[in-house]
Amino acid sequence: MTPGLLIAAARSGSGKTTLALGLMRALTRRGMRVAAVKCGPDYIDPAFHAAATGRESINLDSWAMEPGVIAELAARAGAGADIVIAEGAMGLFDGAPGGAAGTGASADIAALLGWPVLLAHDVSGQAQTAGAIIRGLASHDARLKIAGVVANRLGGERHRRLVGESVAALGLPLFGALPRNDAVKLPERHLGLVQAGETDALDARLEALADFIEAHVDAPAVAQAAAAAAAGHHATAPLAPPAQRIAVARDAAFSFFYPHLAQSWRSQGAELFFFSPLADEPPPADCDLCWLPGGYPELHAGRLAQAEAFLSGLRGFAEGRPVHGECGGYMVLGRSLIDANGAAHPMAGLLNLETSFAKHKLHLGYRRATLAGDHPLGPKGGLLRGHEFHYAAIVGESGAPFAFARDAYSDDETPVGLRDGLVTGSFFHLIS
């Protein structure tokens, strides 16, 4: 199995993405074939991984995926690569109860696959205390092997010496120490980083990150610390494709489509055909199902409202074939979308739904859903696992539900989404 390494931290904002992207690009330009993985339900980071390595990145999620699915996807990611670099989410052990293969924590992925952990530790505001925190992380879970540490946001040489001594006392290598440097930060938006395709001079930014990492981290030593993935679980395919020929909206408004779903559906014989609503393209007429992923339709609501060929083509498609929308795609299937400035924009009108960003509120968390009726994704009562992550408010929503869902902390199921004939949608993002 291809050697792998997980980059993790004690908390969000510790520098995981800086280290991961810089290391991915640094090793790639050294001639290594680098595969990338993101832990957890994140759409944005994998696109940056792909830009850094030249290879598609996928998500691994122990809350939503069975162990065999994780094994299958990890093996597929590492095929033809020299190393797999996984970027963790939040803190190393942060997750939620009731998962399919764990809690959704990055630690679960490292444990399931036998990948050692490289800790990116933010040492701002501390010195020797860094050793105490790292000791706790290293000893908390006996399943894990800590490969070493990269200290981040150092204040100077004295700070580096104090931190280095505290790490050395633990018997762990300090692979590098990154000084404070806001110049290498990537731009952010309310759901995380600005999308890779919208980031100005992305390649130059990635080169600068690689230069930064090369100057302060022993990249070859980090690569040598990777370990071959364990083969302890029988690989199993993820969710079956919902149709043979699938039309998938893809552009700046509809970009949140998991690469692992595309890969898995294709590996099971399905064909995917991408089209751009922002370019006023309708779904291809010879497809069997139309899938509208999430994204940022609220930023492009005016253009979408004027995309007559897309909207009329979508309505015509829905007369005889299934259409499904996730999150942003769900909003576009509704009657209107109110943007952050309070302007209402007419949408497809295929579901009795009105949404608004004028007063936004974060909705976030894993969801376990059962289908309210037979659907291309499965029979009535079929189980789906995924997540919800949006700021939209529902102004009006009425009709038959798409599914019944509960979060990771409750057994209470509530109706989610809508269903009208062959058209369905909800804020639920499918993972497995």
N, C-alpha and C positions, 0 to 999 in steps of 0.2 A: 504494500500500500504506500501511496505517496506520503512522504514526511509532512507533518503539519505542526502549526504553532498557533496558539490563541493569544491575542493581545487583549488584556483586560486591565481593570483598575478598581480602586476602592469605591469610586463614585463617578457619575457623569461629570464631564467638564475637566477631566484629568489629563487629556491629551491623547486619548486612544486614536482618534481619527488622524491627527497630525502624524503620530508615529506610524500608524498602519499605512497611510497613503505614501508617506515619504519612504518607508522601508520597501513597500511594493514596487515603487518606481525605481528606487536605488538598485534593488536586486535584479529587476527586469533589464535595466540598462547595463548591468554587469554580465548579461547574457543568460541569466536564469529564466526558466519558464515558470512564472509565478501564477498560481491560481488563488482566487480570493473568495472568502465566505463572510457573510454577516450573520451574527447571532441575533435572533429576535425579529420582530415584525417591522423592519425598516425598509422602505422603498428607495430612499434617496442615496444612502451610502453605497449600495452595490453599483450604482451607475458611476460613481467616482472610482470605485475599485476597477471597474472595466476600463475606464480611461487611463488609469495608472498602469495597468498590466497588459492591456490589449486582449484580455480574455473576459468572457461574461462571468459575473459574480452571482452567487445564489445565496438564499437565506436558509439557515438551519434553526429550528425552533423546537425546543423540547416540550413546550406546553402544547403546541398544536400538532406535532408530528410524532408518530410511533417510532420506536428505536430502529426498526427495519427501514423505515423511510429515510431517517437521518443517515443511516449507513449507506443506502443506495445513492442519495444525493451527494454525500461526501466523496464516495468513490467516483461518481461521475465528474464532480468538480476537479478532482485530482488527476483524472485521466490525461496522460500526455504532459503532465507538469512535473517540475522538479521539487516544488514545495507548495504547500497550501498555507496561506496566512489568513487566519480568521480574526475579524474584529468583533470584540464583545459589545454588549449593550449595558448601559447603566453601570452599577457595581457588579463585581464578579459573581456574587451570590444572590442578586436581586431577581425575584421572580414572583410567581403566584401559585396558589394551591390548585390541585386537581388536574394537572397536566397529563398528556398522553405518555410522555417518557420522562417527565421531571417537572420542574417548576417554571421552565422557560428561562432559567438563569444560564448565563454563559458557562458557568462551572459545569453544568450538565453536559454540554457539548464536548468540553474538554475531557470529562470523565468517560463519556460514552465512546469517544473515538481514540482515547489515549494520547491526546495532544498535550504537550507541556504548555504551561502558561507563562507568558512574558508580561510582567506587571509594569504598566505605565503609571508612575506614582507622582502626583503633584506635591512637591515639597515646599511650596510657598507657605510662609508662616510657620515652618517647623524645621528642625534640624535632626537631632538624635531621635526625636519622637517618630520620625519616619521608620526607623528600625522596628519600633514597637508595633506600629500599624502593619508593616509588612510581615512581621512575625505572626500576627494574628491571622492575616490572610493566608499565609503559607501553611499554618497548622489547623485551620478551621475544618478542612475536608480532606480526609485521608485518601480519597480517590485521586487527588490532584498532585501533579508534580510541578513545582515552580521552577522554571528554567533560569530566571534571573530578573533583573530590574533595570528599567530606564527611568531615571529621575527627571522630572520635568519642572520648568519654571524656577531654575536655580538663580540665586542672586549674585554669586561670585565664587572665587576660588575657595575662600574659607568655608562658605556654605557647602560647596561640593565636597570638601574634605570631611566635614562633619557628617554629612549624609552618607558618603562612601564608607566611612568607618562603621557607621551603624548597620549598613547592609552587609559589609564584610564579616561583622561579628555573627551574622546569621548563617554564614557559609554559602551565601548566594553571590553570584557574579553581578557586578554593576556593569551592564553592557554599554551604558552611555549616560550622559547628563546633558539635558537640553536647557540652555539659558532662556530667560524670558525673551520672547520675540513675537510681537503682535503682527509683524509684517507677513508672516506665513499663515495667518488666519484666513479661513474661507468665509465668504459672505453667508449670512443666515436669513431664514424666513420663519414664519410661525410654525411650520411643521418640521423644522430642522434646517439643514443647509439649503441654500438656493440650489435648484436642480443642476446636475452636471452640464446638461445641454444649454443652460442659461447663464453659466458662470463665465464671465469675461476672461479671455486669455487662459483657459483652463490648463492647457499643456504647459505653458510657461509657469503657472502656479505650481503644478506638479513637479516640474523640474526644480523649482526653488525649494520645495519641500524635500526633494531627494538630496539636493545639495546640503540643506540644513541637517538632515539625518546623517549623511555621510561625514559631515564635519564633526559630529558630536556623538555618534553611535558606532560601535564596531559591528557593522552590518554582516560581514562574513561569519563572525562568531555567533550572531543571532541565528543565522540560517543553519549553522551546524548544530544548534541546540534543538532544532525540530526533530520530531520522532515519528516513525511510521505509525499510521493509524491502526488501531486494533481491529480485529476481524471477529468480534464477539457476537454480532447480530446478523441474522439472515436478511439480506437486502430485499425490500419489498417496494413496489411501485406506489407513488402517491395517488391522489384522487384520479379516477378515470375521466377522460375527456367528455364534456357534455354534448359533443356533436362531432361529426366527421370533418366538416369544413366550417371553421370558426372565423368570423369577421371580428377583429379586435381594433377598437379605436386607439390610436397612438399619436400623440403630439404633446405640446406643452400643457394642454388642458387635461389630457388623459394619459398620464405617464406612470401611474401606480399599478403596474401589472407585474406580478412576481415572475422572475425568470425561471424559477423551478417549476412553475405550472406550465409555462410554454414548453420547456424541455421535456417534462413528463408527458404532456399530452401528445407532443410529436413522437416521442419514443413509443407511444401506444397506438400510433397510426393516424392521429389527427393531423389536419393541415390548418395552419394559421395564416390569415390574410389581413394585413394591417392597412388601415385607412386613416385619413386625417380630417376630423370634423372642422378644425380651424381653417383648413384649405378648402372647405365646403365640399368635401367628398362624401358621398353616401356609402353605406355599407355595401360591399360587393353583392350583387343580386344573386350570384350562384352559390352563396354560402347557406349553411343550414341553421346557423345561430349567430346572433350578434352580441358581443360582449363590450360593455362600456365600463372601463376601469375608473378608478378614482384618479384624482389629480388636483388641478387648480382651476376648475371651470369658473369660479367666482372672479378670477383675474381676467377672464376672457369672455364674460357673459354677454357683452355687447356684440362681439363678433359671432358668437354662437347663435344668438338670437337672429342675426341677419344671414346665417348660413342656410339659405332656403333649400339648396340641393341636398344638404345633409339632413335637415329636419324632415323634408318631404320624403326623402329616401328611407329614413328611419321609420316613419309612419307606415310607408308602404311595405317595408320589410316585416313589420310587426303584424300585418294583417294575416300572414300565413306561417310565420316562423318565429321561434322564441327570441326575445330580446331580454338581456339581463344587465342591470346597472349596479355598480358598487360605489357607494359613497358619492363622489363627484358625479359619476355616471348616473346614479340614482337621482340626484338633483336635476340633471339635464332631462331625465324622463318625465319630470314633473311639469306642472303648468307654468310656474314662474320661479325665478331666482332673484332675490334682492341682494345687490352687492353691498360692499362696506359703506358706500356713500348714500345708501337708501334708495337707489334707483332699481326699479323692478324690470326684469327682462323676461319676455315670454320664452318658454322652452318647448319641448316636444309635445307636452300635453297628453302623454300616454298613460300617466298615473295621476291620481288626484292628490297632488303634493305641491306645497309651496314652502320654500326654504329661504332663510335670510342670514346674511353676514353683518347686518347693521348693528345687531347686538350679539356678538359671538361669545360662545362659552365652550370650553374644552370638554370633549367627550372622549375618554380614553380607557382602553382595557381589553383584555381577552374576552372572547365570547364563545360559548358552546351553544350551537343552534340546532334545532330539529326542524326539518322542512314541514310546512303546514299542509302541503299537498304534493302530489307527484310532480317532479321537476326534472329537467335534463341533468341536474347535479345529483339526483337520487330519488328514491321513492318517498312517499309521505312517511314522516317519522325518521327519515334518514338523518344521521348525525354529521354535522359540519363543524370544524373548528377554525377560528380566525380571530380577528380583532377589530376594534373600532377606534378611529383616531380622526377627529374632525372638530371644527369650531362652528359649524353651521347650526342654526336654530330652526326648528320646524314651526312654521307659521300655521300650516294646515295640512292634515294628513288623514285620509279616510278611505276605507275599502278593506278588502280581504288581506290578511297578513301574508307576507312571504314565508316567515318562519317564526318560531318561538325560541327565544334566547335567554340565557342567564350568563352572568359574569362569573369570574373565578371565585368570588367570595359569597355567593348566594345560590340557593337551590330554587329560588323563585324564577319562573319563566314568564316572560312578557312577550307579547306580539311585536315583531319588528318588520319594518318594510311593508311593501304593498304588492299585490298581485291583481292584475286585470287581464283576463284572457291569457295570451301568450307572453305578456310583458310582466317582468318581476324586477324588484330592486330593493335595496336596503343600504344602510350605512355599514353593514357587516362586510369586512374584507376576508375573502376566503384564503386560508392557508393550506388546509388539508381536509 
